[in-house]
Amino acid sequence: MVERRTSNTTSTSSTGLWTPPGADAAGARAAGVERSGGGYRRPEPWVTKRQLAEHLKVTVRWIEMQHHLGLPYVRRGGVVRYRISEVEAWLRRMSGT
């Protein structure tokens, strides 16, 4: 049961634990989850260099060569990951469309 009251700080989640009002939305925004049509979407997954190359129908080497041109990626602990939507937006900017 979900109970929410806007006049005070009472809010109970389905687990029965108290959460501050708006905590669900704030937590979702902090986690990168976007609200869409009354619900929350999961954040876009990170993909590997090989998965990105397959999606774009290019070689892995081409992906590597685009890094110095500004291809968006994240490196953590020597592991490189990409978000397809960010890469596609970057490609559109680079091509001028």
Secondary structure as UniProt FT lines:
FT   STRAND          3..4
FT   STRAND          11..12
FT   TURN            14..15
FT   TURN            21..22
FT   HELIX           23..30
FT   TURN            31..32
FT   STRAND          34..36
FT   TURN            37..38
FT   STRAND          39..41
FT   HELIX           49..56
FT   HELIX           60..66
FT   HELIX           67..69
FT   STRAND          74..76
FT   TURN            77..78
FT   STRAND          79..82
FT   HELIX           84..95
//
